[in-house]
Amino acid sequence: MRKFDYSFLKNGLIPVKIMNLTSDIASLKTMGKVRKDEHMRIFSELESIAKIQSIKSSNAIEGIVTSDERIAAIVNQNSAPLNHDEAEIAGYRDALNEVHINYAHVNFLQSDILRLHEMMMSLAGYEFGGRYKTEDNVILEVDSSGQRRVRFRPAPATETADAMEQLTLAYMEARDDAGINQLLLIPCVILDFLCIHPFRDGNGRISRLLSLLLLYKNGYDVGRYISFEEQINNYKAYYYDALQQSSSGWENNENNYFPFIENFLFTLYLCYKELDKRFAVVHGKKVNKMTRIEATVLNSLTSISKAEICNILPDVSPTTVEAVLGNMVKSGSIMKIGKGRATRYKKS
C-alpha cells in the first residue's frame, strides 16, 4: 500500500521557485488582511462575485454547465434546479457554503470528507453520495484519433478506506510539525487525495473544496474573494500537466510532488494578484479616471504594465493611462522598470 510521508518538506531541499512563490504569497496575504479590516464592504461585494465564479468554474471543469443567469439564480437560491446538471451545481453550492461558513469546525477527517461528498451529490439523487467507491476506477485520456488509454490507476476500491485513513493521519502528523510549511503541505495532501480517487464520481470537485478548506484553516482566505476554481479552469491545461507529472510513480512511492506544489501555489498567487487588481477597481470606481489610474498603480503590490492597467480600467483610453503614468514617474510617486513593451511600473 502507498505510504504517506511528508517529512521531505522540512529537509531544506525545496526548489527556489517554490520558496519565492511562498514569500510572494505571504506578502500579498498580509496586505489583503489589512485591506479587509479597513474595507469590509468592498470585500463583501467581491465575495458574492467569487462565489458564483467558483460554483460555475468547478463544475465547468467537469463538463457540468448551465447559463450564467441560471448559475446566479441557483447560487442565490432564487430558483430550484431545472435539470440534472443544475442539481449537481446546487449540490456544489451547498458544500461550498459549508466550507465558507463552517470551515473552523470542518476537518480533514474521513467523516467530514464523506459528509461534504454526500452534501455535494445528494440533490442530484446519487445513491453513492458520501460513500467510497465499491469498484476500481481508472483515469482515462483520449488521443486525437479517439483512442483511449489509462493515464493513471488510483488506489483499488478494497484499499480506499485504509488509504484515506492513512492520508488523514499523515496530514494531522505533518500539520502539527512546526518544521513543515503548511502552504507546501496542503498541495501534497490534495495530490494524494486525487491519486487515491476515493469516490465513484466527484473527486475533482471535492479536491477543490478540500483545497479551500485547508487554505482557510491556515489563514489563506483569498479563495473567498477571488475564485480559486476559476483560476484552475482558466489554466487547466497546466493544472492537468502538473497533476500528471506529480502522479507518475505514485503507486510505488516514487512520485515528485513539486510540479503539483508549484502549480497549486501559482494558482493561489494568481488569486492574490487578481484580488489586488480588483480591489483597486472597486475601491476607486466613484472617482475620476486620473485618480483611478493612480490608485491602480499605487495599490498594486506587484509591478504592473500599461496593458494590465488598461485591462483593469477598460473605460480609460491607453493615451490617458500613458499620460498619467508619465506624470507619476516625473513626480517620483512611482518608478519605471524596463523599456518598450516590457515596461512596468511600481510604487516608489
PLY file of the C-alpha trace (Angstrom):
ply
format ascii 1.0
element vertex 348
property float x
property float y
property float z
element edge 347
property int vertex1
property int vertex2
end_header
0.00 0.00 0.00
1.04 3.60 -0.61
2.92 5.25 2.26
2.19 8.88 3.10
5.27 10.69 4.37
5.62 14.46 4.22
8.87 14.72 6.16
10.69 15.66 2.92
9.13 19.12 3.25
11.49 20.01 6.10
14.76 18.81 4.64
15.56 22.20 3.10
15.69 20.89 -0.47
12.69 22.89 -1.72
13.14 24.42 -5.20
13.93 28.15 -5.13
10.98 28.99 -7.40
8.57 27.41 -4.93
10.11 29.21 -1.96
9.88 32.52 -3.85
6.20 31.86 -4.50
5.53 31.23 -0.81
7.27 34.52 0.04
5.25 36.48 -2.55
2.01 34.91 -1.32
2.85 35.80 2.29
3.34 39.47 1.34
0.11 39.60 -0.64
-1.76 37.82 2.15
-0.62 40.43 4.70
-1.81 43.32 2.54
-5.09 41.55 1.86
-5.78 41.25 5.59
-5.06 44.93 6.17
-7.40 45.92 3.36
-10.16 43.58 4.52
-10.06 45.04 8.02
-10.46 48.53 6.58
-12.88 47.85 3.70
-15.28 45.06 4.64
-18.00 46.38 2.30
-15.76 46.02 -0.72
-14.74 42.52 0.29
-18.40 41.56 0.73
-19.03 42.64 -2.86
-16.06 40.62 -4.07
-17.23 37.57 -2.09
-20.64 37.49 -3.76
-18.99 37.62 -7.20
-16.40 34.96 -6.34
-18.99 32.50 -5.06
-20.78 32.49 -8.41
-17.50 32.14 -10.29
-16.34 29.28 -8.04
-19.52 27.27 -8.44
-19.58 27.86 -12.18
-15.91 27.05 -12.74
-15.54 23.99 -10.53
-18.47 22.34 -12.28
-17.39 23.53 -15.74
-14.06 21.73 -15.30
-16.11 18.51 -15.11
-18.34 19.44 -18.07
-21.31 20.40 -15.86
-22.69 23.66 -17.25
-25.69 25.93 -17.49
-26.22 29.61 -18.39
-24.78 32.43 -16.30
-28.32 33.56 -15.50
-29.24 30.12 -14.16
-25.98 29.89 -12.19
-26.77 33.19 -10.46
-30.34 32.08 -9.70
-29.15 28.77 -8.23
-26.35 30.34 -6.19
-28.69 32.97 -4.75
-31.33 30.26 -4.19
-33.88 32.15 -6.27
-34.73 29.04 -8.25
-34.76 25.28 -7.80
-32.60 23.22 -10.20
-34.36 22.53 -13.51
-32.29 19.56 -14.67
-29.58 17.12 -13.61
-26.64 19.45 -14.29
-28.28 22.20 -12.27
-28.87 19.77 -9.40
-25.14 18.98 -9.40
-24.37 22.71 -9.44
-26.73 23.28 -6.50
-25.02 20.47 -4.61
-21.64 22.12 -5.04
-23.21 25.38 -3.84
-24.31 23.71 -0.61
-20.92 22.08 0.00
-19.08 25.33 -0.79
-21.32 27.22 1.65
-20.47 24.65 4.31
-16.76 25.27 3.76
-17.19 29.05 3.69
-19.32 29.26 6.81
-18.13 26.37 8.98
-14.50 25.79 7.92
-13.34 26.21 11.52
-15.44 23.20 12.52
-14.86 21.04 9.42
-11.68 18.98 9.50
-9.61 16.86 7.15
-11.15 13.69 8.56
-12.87 10.83 6.77
-16.20 11.64 8.41
-16.14 15.27 7.28
-14.91 14.42 3.77
-17.69 11.85 3.35
-20.25 14.35 4.64
-19.11 17.00 2.13
-19.35 14.45 -0.67
-22.86 13.44 0.38
-23.90 17.08 0.56
-22.50 17.73 -2.91
-24.11 14.69 -4.54
-27.46 14.39 -2.74
-29.50 16.91 -4.78
-28.63 15.05 -7.99
-30.07 11.86 -6.48
-26.89 9.79 -6.39
-27.14 6.85 -4.01
-23.36 6.65 -3.66
-23.02 10.14 -2.19
-20.99 10.01 0.99
-19.63 6.54 0.25
-16.29 5.40 -1.05
-16.10 3.63 -4.41
-17.00 -0.06 -4.44
-15.34 -0.81 -7.77
-11.89 0.07 -9.07
-11.71 3.18 -11.24
-9.15 4.46 -13.71
-8.32 7.85 -15.15
-8.52 7.77 -18.93
-7.33 10.09 -21.63
-8.41 10.13 -25.26
-5.97 10.98 -28.06
-6.74 12.92 -31.24
-7.79 9.74 -33.05
-10.30 8.82 -30.35
-8.20 6.04 -28.83
-8.44 5.67 -25.06
-5.61 4.77 -22.72
-5.26 4.52 -18.98
-3.33 7.55 -17.73
-3.43 6.61 -14.07
-4.69 3.77 -11.88
-5.85 5.07 -8.49
-5.88 3.05 -5.28
-8.04 -0.10 -5.60
-11.53 0.03 -4.08
-10.58 -2.58 -1.48
-7.77 -0.33 -0.21
-9.57 3.01 -0.38
-10.81 3.28 3.21
-7.41 2.29 4.61
-5.62 4.68 2.25
-7.89 7.55 3.31
-7.30 6.71 6.96
-3.53 6.76 6.43
-3.77 10.02 4.46
-5.75 11.85 7.15
-3.45 10.59 9.90
-0.34 11.58 7.95
-1.81 15.04 7.38
-2.52 15.51 11.09
1.02 14.47 11.98
2.56 16.87 9.43
0.12 19.64 10.37
1.41 19.54 13.93
5.07 19.55 12.88
6.46 23.06 13.33
9.19 22.29 10.80
6.76 21.83 7.91
5.42 24.80 5.94
1.65 24.31 5.81
1.44 26.06 2.44
3.62 23.33 0.97
1.82 20.55 2.83
-1.65 21.35 1.51
-0.98 20.63 -2.19
0.80 17.38 -1.24
-2.29 16.20 0.61
-4.58 17.25 -2.24
-2.42 15.38 -4.75
-2.56 12.23 -2.64
-6.34 12.56 -2.34
-6.63 12.81 -6.12
-4.38 9.78 -6.58
-6.47 7.72 -4.17
-9.55 8.91 -6.11
-11.80 7.57 -3.34
-15.20 8.24 -4.90
-17.05 6.86 -7.88
-17.67 10.45 -9.02
-16.96 13.97 -7.78
-13.29 13.54 -6.85
-12.13 16.69 -8.67
-14.80 18.89 -7.15
-14.20 17.52 -3.66
-10.45 18.12 -4.08
-11.14 21.78 -4.79
-13.41 22.08 -1.76
-10.75 20.44 0.40
-8.14 22.83 -1.04
-10.23 25.80 0.10
-10.92 24.17 3.46
-7.25 23.63 4.26
-6.28 27.05 2.95
-8.95 28.75 5.06
-7.92 26.83 8.17
-4.38 28.13 7.67
-5.40 31.76 7.15
-5.27 31.87 3.33
-8.83 33.03 2.64
-8.32 34.71 -0.74
-10.48 31.99 -2.35
-13.45 33.56 -0.62
-13.00 36.78 -2.62
-11.33 35.56 -5.82
-12.38 32.20 -7.22
-9.60 29.63 -6.79
-11.61 27.28 -9.00
-11.84 29.86 -11.78
-8.07 30.23 -11.87
-7.71 26.44 -12.19
-10.26 26.42 -15.00
-8.52 29.31 -16.79
-5.24 27.39 -16.81
-6.48 23.82 -16.60
-4.03 22.53 -19.20
-1.17 23.49 -16.85
-3.07 22.01 -13.91
-3.52 18.65 -15.61
0.07 18.63 -16.79
1.31 19.22 -13.23
-1.07 16.55 -11.93
0.24 14.06 -14.47
3.87 14.82 -13.65
3.36 14.52 -9.91
1.22 11.39 -10.04
3.75 9.46 -12.11
5.18 6.70 -9.91
2.75 7.49 -7.08
1.64 3.89 -6.54
5.30 2.92 -5.88
6.10 5.91 -3.65
8.37 7.31 -6.37
6.45 10.41 -7.43
7.68 14.00 -7.37
5.30 16.39 -5.57
7.00 19.58 -6.70
5.28 20.13 -10.09
1.86 19.98 -8.39
3.03 22.12 -5.46
4.30 24.79 -7.85
1.07 24.79 -9.87
-1.05 24.98 -6.71
0.97 27.88 -5.31
0.97 29.73 -8.62
-2.83 29.39 -8.74
-3.03 30.83 -5.23
-0.64 33.62 -6.22
-2.86 34.47 -9.19
-5.82 34.76 -6.82
-3.98 37.22 -4.59
-2.77 39.20 -7.59
-6.31 39.34 -9.00
-7.62 40.47 -5.61
-5.03 43.23 -5.66
-6.25 44.43 -9.06
-9.97 44.14 -8.34
-9.62 45.98 -5.05
-8.08 48.93 -6.88
-11.02 49.00 -9.32
-13.85 48.57 -6.81
-12.24 50.91 -4.30
-11.85 53.64 -6.90
-14.94 53.23 -9.03
-16.53 56.54 -7.98
-13.52 58.79 -8.58
-12.20 60.33 -11.77
-10.07 58.49 -14.31
-6.77 60.00 -13.28
-7.30 59.06 -9.62
-8.38 55.56 -10.60
-5.20 55.06 -12.65
-3.09 56.36 -9.77
-4.89 54.07 -7.29
-4.45 51.05 -9.56
-0.68 51.51 -9.65
-0.18 52.58 -6.04
-2.40 49.81 -4.63
-0.70 47.13 -6.69
1.74 45.10 -4.61
3.48 43.87 -7.74
4.79 45.84 -10.70
2.16 46.49 -13.35
2.23 47.26 -17.08
0.26 49.82 -19.06
-1.60 46.98 -20.80
-2.62 45.48 -17.45
-3.93 48.84 -16.27
-5.94 49.17 -19.48
-7.44 45.73 -18.88
-8.39 46.67 -15.32
-9.84 50.04 -16.44
-11.42 49.29 -19.84
-13.25 52.64 -19.97
-9.96 54.59 -19.79
-8.02 55.15 -23.01
-4.39 53.97 -23.35
-3.40 57.57 -24.08
-4.82 58.76 -20.76
-3.13 55.88 -18.92
0.20 56.73 -20.54
-0.11 60.41 -19.66
-0.94 59.74 -16.01
1.91 57.23 -15.70
4.32 59.78 -17.17
3.27 62.40 -14.63
3.58 59.91 -11.77
7.10 58.96 -12.83
8.07 62.67 -13.02
6.64 63.34 -9.57
8.54 60.39 -8.14
5.47 58.58 -6.78
6.19 55.56 -8.97
9.26 54.14 -10.69
9.59 52.84 -14.23
11.09 49.39 -14.76
12.27 48.12 -18.15
11.84 49.54 -21.64
9.46 49.24 -24.58
6.77 46.59 -24.30
8.44 45.18 -21.19
7.96 48.46 -19.29
6.31 48.09 -15.88
5.57 50.47 -13.03
5.60 50.17 -9.25
5.24 52.39 -6.21
8.50 54.11 -5.26
0 1
1 2
2 3
3 4
4 5
5 6
6 7
7 8
8 9
9 10
10 11
11 12
12 13
13 14
14 15
15 16
16 17
17 18
18 19
19 20
20 21
21 22
22 23
23 24
24 25
25 26
26 27
27 28
28 29
29 30
30 31
31 32
32 33
33 34
34 35
35 36
36 37
37 38
38 39
39 40
40 41
41 42
42 43
43 44
44 45
45 46
46 47
47 48
48 49
49 50
50 51
51 52
52 53
53 54
54 55
55 56
56 57
57 58
58 59
59 60
60 61
61 62
62 63
63 64
64 65
65 66
66 67
67 68
68 69
69 70
70 71
71 72
72 73
73 74
74 75
75 76
76 77
77 78
78 79
79 80
80 81
81 82
82 83
83 84
84 85
85 86
86 87
87 88
88 89
89 90
90 91
91 92
92 93
93 94
94 95
95 96
96 97
97 98
98 99
99 100
100 101
101 102
102 103
103 104
104 105
105 106
106 107
107 108
108 109
109 110
110 111
111 112
112 113
113 114
114 115
115 116
116 117
117 118
118 119
119 120
120 121
121 122
122 123
123 124
124 125
125 126
126 127
127 128
128 129
129 130
130 131
131 132
132 133
133 134
134 135
135 136
136 137
137 138
138 139
139 140
140 141
141 142
142 143
143 144
144 145
145 146
146 147
147 148
148 149
149 150
150 151
151 152
152 153
153 154
154 155
155 156
156 157
157 158
158 159
159 160
160 161
161 162
162 163
163 164
164 165
165 166
166 167
167 168
168 169
169 170
170 171
171 172
172 173
173 174
174 175
175 176
176 177
177 178
178 179
179 180
180 181
181 182
182 183
183 184
184 185
185 186
186 187
187 188
188 189
189 190
190 191
191 192
192 193
193 194
194 195
195 196
196 197
197 198
198 199
199 200
200 201
201 202
202 203
203 204
204 205
205 206
206 207
207 208
208 209
209 210
210 211
211 212
212 213
213 214
214 215
215 216
216 217
217 218
218 219
219 220
220 221
221 222
222 223
223 224
224 225
225 226
226 227
227 228
228 229
229 230
230 231
231 232
232 233
233 234
234 235
235 236
236 237
237 238
238 239
239 240
240 241
241 242
242 243
243 244
244 245
245 246
246 247
247 248
248 249
249 250
250 251
251 252
252 253
253 254
254 255
255 256
256 257
257 258
258 259
259 260
260 261
261 262
262 263
263 264
264 265
265 266
266 267
267 268
268 269
269 270
270 271
271 272
272 273
273 274
274 275
275 276
276 277
277 278
278 279
279 280
280 281
281 282
282 283
283 284
284 285
285 286
286 287
287 288
288 289
289 290
290 291
291 292
292 293
293 294
294 295
295 296
296 297
297 298
298 299
299 300
300 301
301 302
302 303
303 304
304 305
305 306
306 307
307 308
308 309
309 310
310 311
311 312
312 313
313 314
314 315
315 316
316 317
317 318
318 319
319 320
320 321
321 322
322 323
323 324
324 325
325 326
326 327
327 328
328 329
329 330
330 331
331 332
332 333
333 334
334 335
335 336
336 337
337 338
338 339
339 340
340 341
341 342
342 343
343 344
344 345
345 346
346 347
